[in-house]
Amino acid sequence: FDCVGRDSKGQMYMKFHKPFSIVEQIQLLERSILVNSFAYYELNENILSDFQYDANAIQLSELKRDHPEEFKRSKYYDYFYDYCQGSDVHYTSGFDLIERVRKADEDLYRRIWMDAALALDLKNKKDGGMN
């Protein structure tokens, strides 16, 4: 998948190149949000721009609205159950997601940390070492 693409209306969305199930799409978006939240709140760096992060949050909220049962089957549901509540998802920061993970699943917390560190390293290499 591509982290971000544009639909026919110009809205940014995660683009899937193979037929991921709805649950898999939800989990990929949730994992992206978790990794970016870790980088932002724990490492004080961005993997995604705010615009890209918001686009992922909007896409997740639409999937949550349109497929509530699949959303509940997501392996990250316990962390995202109240994420994107209401009609205005633009103010969804995700600041509390990492703390929820840290308290509930130390192994997942470590894996998210490693994913964030790897993503930042790849981003910095792509950007020529510039932040």
Steps between C-alpha positions, in 0.01 A plus 500: 500500500598862462491707820293765332333543164223715359151391405306641204394801711856582601459370857805322639459136598710193558504315168488121512650312203365161588156406617540541875191414700321781683647378830850502350449853364384616843798335670749652253358846562501445876859375495608799290333733750660319795849513349467866404358584845797331664744694283322827569428470873793285615779595257388855414518433124253455217482210260189633328403860448203625703301499177586135431425401859161674482425325169567162666278596796218600264534178302496298823193685627317426173588130522394500866166659408435280196628171648446505878516122544830476311632791706418310820695197366816706448790381715552863607136561594577524873714808428279660231149429631431872556736642237333725242185542708249749370486687173823701521799269470738782416567546872594137559855517625558146621699633797356236734540198270863427586432519874214253456733261320779548755264410787342200329764333280871552560596283200282701260640821646856379423403397145340839435817669632713292261264575208514873576880498526530310171250726323683812619834355391362422154338844476826671599695297242245588233516869598880491485544500875297818546203519739 
